[in-house]
């Protein structure tokens, strides 16, 4: 069974469609909705819709904490060993969790899948394969975050073992890359081709704020913090460590030259 955690911040527009897709799952332990001090009435809205439903727990942060701290709070509350942290505007097919768990095993820390890109009204605008089954997971992760978070299921015990999402004050809403590397270094991360999640692209997506050069430079410093985990890990080959260092230098130079 799966515990699904949904951090919510001003998500009133799409949250009903998202939660309904979770409640329709063929296997489900619980849904944990956590409002991060929204200003659009999200908390009252979800209380009206789902308050009193046995499978749904509704929490509210006393102050705005950002995605990472809110997700960690939800994972800590989860009753199941298998946890899915869901975007407040994304969607799942009815058998998503069931298909994902069929790819889970004792030595696997997390299972990820591909996704369809949908617009604000749920229309599919891109169904290409954004990722593939990666046999060289660490080699891929030493460059960029190559694991989609949409629909990903992870073991609660593995998340707790590596310390959860990093609670970084500079990027309180962006910590999955750091977590994926630590999870991949302590266990397997496997690709499930039996299902696809749905990632919604709209004007208020968090990633839309990463476009300007100043933010890219700041974000690259965060990426380098993540990549240093690869360099410092004894299990990683010397070849991969050298490649990671060269890539870090190249990308930093590229950001400064192409302004």
C-alpha positions as CSV (number, residue, x, y, z in Angstrom):
1,X,0.0,0.0,0.0
2,X,1.1,3.6,-0.7
3,X,0.9,6.8,1.3
4,X,0.6,9.8,-1.0
5,X,1.8,13.1,0.4
6,X,0.6,16.4,-1.3
7,X,2.3,19.6,-0.2
8,X,-0.1,22.5,-1.2
9,X,0.7,26.2,-1.7
10,X,-2.0,28.2,-3.5
11,X,-3.1,25.1,-5.3
12,X,-6.8,25.6,-5.3
13,X,-7.2,25.7,-9.1
14,X,-6.1,22.1,-9.7
15,X,-6.0,20.3,-6.3
16,X,-9.5,18.6,-6.6
17,X,-8.5,17.0,-9.9
18,X,-5.2,15.9,-8.4
19,X,-6.6,14.4,-5.1
20,X,-9.5,12.7,-7.0
21,X,-6.9,10.9,-9.2
22,X,-5.1,9.8,-6.0
23,X,-8.3,8.5,-4.4
24,X,-9.1,6.5,-7.5
25,X,-5.9,4.4,-7.1
26,X,-6.4,0.6,-7.2
27,X,-4.2,0.4,-4.1
28,X,-3.9,3.2,-1.5
29,X,-3.1,3.5,2.2
30,X,-3.7,7.1,2.8
31,X,-3.6,10.7,1.4
32,X,-1.8,13.4,3.4
33,X,-2.6,16.9,2.3
34,X,-0.5,19.6,3.9
35,X,-1.3,23.3,3.3
36,X,1.8,25.5,3.5
37,X,0.0,28.7,4.5
38,X,-1.7,29.3,1.2
39,X,-3.3,32.7,0.5
40,X,-5.9,31.5,-2.0
41,X,-8.2,29.6,0.4
42,X,-6.7,26.2,-0.5
43,X,-7.0,25.0,3.1
44,X,-10.7,25.8,3.6
45,X,-11.3,24.4,0.1
46,X,-9.7,21.0,0.8
47,X,-11.4,20.8,4.2
48,X,-14.7,21.3,2.6
49,X,-14.1,18.7,-0.1
50,X,-12.2,16.0,1.9
51,X,-12.6,16.7,5.6
52,X,-14.0,13.6,7.3
53,X,-12.9,11.2,4.6
54,X,-11.1,8.3,6.5
55,X,-8.3,7.9,3.9
56,X,-7.5,11.7,3.9
57,X,-5.5,13.5,6.6
58,X,-5.4,17.3,6.3
59,X,-2.6,19.3,8.0
60,X,-1.6,23.0,7.9
61,X,1.8,24.5,8.6
62,X,1.9,27.3,11.1
63,X,4.1,29.3,8.8
64,X,5.3,29.0,5.2
65,X,8.0,26.3,5.1
66,X,8.5,25.6,1.4
67,X,8.1,22.3,-0.4
68,X,11.1,20.4,1.1
69,X,10.2,20.9,4.8
70,X,6.5,20.3,4.0
71,X,7.3,17.1,2.1
72,X,9.5,15.9,5.0
73,X,6.7,16.5,7.4
74,X,4.3,14.4,5.3
75,X,6.8,11.6,4.9
76,X,7.3,11.5,8.7
77,X,3.5,11.2,9.2
78,X,3.1,8.5,6.5
79,X,1.9,5.1,7.8
80,X,3.1,3.1,4.8
81,X,6.6,2.0,3.9
82,X,6.0,3.2,0.3
83,X,5.6,7.0,-0.2
84,X,4.7,9.1,-3.2
85,X,5.2,12.9,-2.9
86,X,2.7,14.4,-5.4
87,X,2.6,17.7,-7.1
88,X,-0.5,19.7,-6.3
89,X,-1.4,19.9,-9.9
90,X,-0.3,16.6,-11.4
91,X,-2.3,13.5,-12.1
92,X,-2.1,9.7,-11.9
93,X,-3.8,6.9,-13.8
94,X,-5.9,4.5,-11.7
95,X,-3.3,1.7,-11.6
96,X,-0.3,3.9,-11.3
97,X,0.7,2.9,-7.7
98,X,-0.1,-0.8,-8.4
99,X,2.2,-0.9,-11.5
100,X,5.0,1.0,-9.8
101,X,5.1,-1.3,-6.8
102,X,5.4,-4.3,-9.1
103,X,8.9,-3.0,-9.9
104,X,9.9,-2.6,-6.3
105,X,12.2,-5.1,-4.6
106,X,14.3,-5.4,-1.4
107,X,17.3,-3.6,-2.9
108,X,15.4,-0.8,-4.6
109,X,15.1,2.5,-2.9
110,X,12.8,4.2,-5.4
111,X,10.9,3.5,-8.6
112,X,10.4,6.3,-11.2
113,X,8.5,6.4,-14.5
114,X,8.0,8.5,-17.6
115,X,5.3,11.1,-17.9
116,X,2.9,12.9,-20.3
117,X,3.0,16.6,-20.3
118,X,-0.4,18.2,-20.0
119,X,-1.7,21.8,-20.1
120,X,-3.9,23.7,-17.8
121,X,-7.1,21.9,-18.9
122,X,-5.5,18.4,-18.9
123,X,-4.8,18.1,-22.6
124,X,-1.7,16.0,-23.4
125,X,0.8,18.3,-25.2
126,X,3.8,16.0,-25.2
127,X,4.0,12.2,-24.9
128,X,7.7,11.7,-25.8
129,X,10.0,9.5,-23.7
130,X,11.6,12.0,-21.3
131,X,13.7,9.3,-19.6
132,X,14.6,5.7,-20.3
133,X,15.8,2.8,-18.2
134,X,19.1,3.9,-17.0
135,X,21.7,1.3,-16.2
136,X,24.4,3.9,-15.4
137,X,22.3,5.9,-12.9
138,X,25.1,7.7,-11.0
139,X,26.9,8.6,-14.2
140,X,23.7,10.3,-15.4
141,X,23.0,12.0,-12.1
142,X,26.5,13.5,-11.8
143,X,25.5,15.9,-14.6
144,X,21.9,16.9,-14.0
145,X,18.8,15.6,-12.4
146,X,17.7,12.9,-14.8
147,X,15.0,11.3,-12.6
148,X,11.5,12.8,-12.9
149,X,9.8,13.3,-9.6
150,X,6.2,13.0,-11.0
151,X,4.7,9.7,-9.8
152,X,7.9,8.5,-8.2
153,X,7.5,6.0,-5.3
154,X,10.2,5.6,-2.7
155,X,10.7,3.7,0.5
156,X,10.1,5.7,3.7
157,X,12.9,3.9,5.5
158,X,15.4,4.8,2.7
159,X,14.3,8.4,2.7
160,X,14.7,8.6,6.5
161,X,18.1,6.9,6.3
162,X,19.6,9.6,4.0
163,X,17.9,12.5,5.9
164,X,14.9,13.3,3.7
165,X,14.7,16.3,1.4
166,X,17.4,18.9,2.1
167,X,16.0,21.8,4.0
168,X,18.0,24.4,2.1
169,X,17.0,28.0,2.9
170,X,18.3,29.2,-0.5
171,X,16.1,26.7,-2.4
172,X,13.3,25.7,0.0
173,X,11.2,24.4,-2.9
174,X,13.9,22.5,-4.8
175,X,15.6,19.6,-3.2
176,X,14.8,16.4,-5.1
177,X,18.1,16.3,-7.0
178,X,20.1,16.1,-3.7
179,X,17.7,13.4,-2.4
180,X,17.8,11.3,-5.6
181,X,21.6,11.1,-5.5
182,X,21.7,10.0,-1.9
183,X,19.0,7.5,-2.6
184,X,20.8,6.1,-5.7
185,X,24.1,5.8,-3.8
186,X,22.5,3.7,-1.0
187,X,20.3,1.5,-3.1
188,X,18.9,1.0,-6.6
189,X,16.7,3.4,-8.5
190,X,14.7,1.6,-11.2
191,X,12.6,2.7,-14.1
192,X,9.1,1.4,-14.5
193,X,7.7,1.3,-18.0
194,X,4.3,0.0,-17.1
195,X,2.8,3.4,-16.3
196,X,3.1,7.1,-17.0
197,X,2.2,9.9,-14.8
198,X,0.9,13.3,-15.9
199,X,2.9,16.5,-15.3
200,X,0.9,19.7,-15.7
201,X,2.6,22.7,-17.3
202,X,1.1,26.1,-16.6
203,X,2.1,29.7,-15.9
204,X,2.6,29.2,-12.2
205,X,5.0,26.2,-12.3
206,X,7.8,26.6,-9.9
207,X,10.4,25.9,-12.6
208,X,9.3,28.9,-14.5
209,X,11.3,31.0,-12.0
210,X,14.6,29.5,-13.0
211,X,15.0,31.2,-16.3
212,X,17.2,34.3,-15.6
213,X,21.0,34.1,-15.5
214,X,21.4,35.2,-11.9
215,X,19.1,32.4,-10.7
216,X,20.8,29.9,-13.0
217,X,24.2,30.7,-11.4
218,X,22.7,30.4,-7.9
219,X,21.0,27.1,-8.9
220,X,24.2,25.7,-10.3
221,X,25.9,26.2,-6.9
222,X,23.1,24.0,-5.5
223,X,23.7,21.5,-8.3
224,X,27.4,21.4,-7.5
225,X,26.6,20.7,-3.8
226,X,24.6,17.7,-5.1
227,X,27.3,16.5,-7.5
228,X,29.9,16.6,-4.7
229,X,28.1,13.7,-3.1
230,X,29.1,11.7,-6.2
231,X,32.7,12.8,-5.9
232,X,32.9,12.0,-2.1
233,X,31.3,8.6,-2.3
234,X,33.7,5.7,-2.1
235,X,31.5,3.5,-4.2
236,X,31.8,5.7,-7.3
237,X,34.5,5.0,-9.8
238,X,37.5,7.4,-10.3
239,X,36.5,7.9,-13.9
240,X,33.0,9.1,-12.8
241,X,34.5,11.4,-10.2
242,X,36.9,13.0,-12.7
243,X,34.1,13.4,-15.3
244,X,31.9,15.1,-12.6
245,X,34.7,17.6,-11.8
246,X,35.3,18.4,-15.5
247,X,31.6,18.8,-16.1
248,X,31.2,21.1,-13.0
249,X,34.0,23.3,-14.4
250,X,32.7,23.4,-17.9
251,X,29.2,24.3,-16.9
252,X,30.3,27.0,-14.5
253,X,32.5,28.5,-17.3
254,X,29.6,28.3,-19.8
255,X,27.3,30.2,-17.4
256,X,29.8,33.1,-17.2
257,X,30.8,33.2,-20.9
258,X,27.3,33.1,-22.4
259,X,25.5,35.9,-20.7
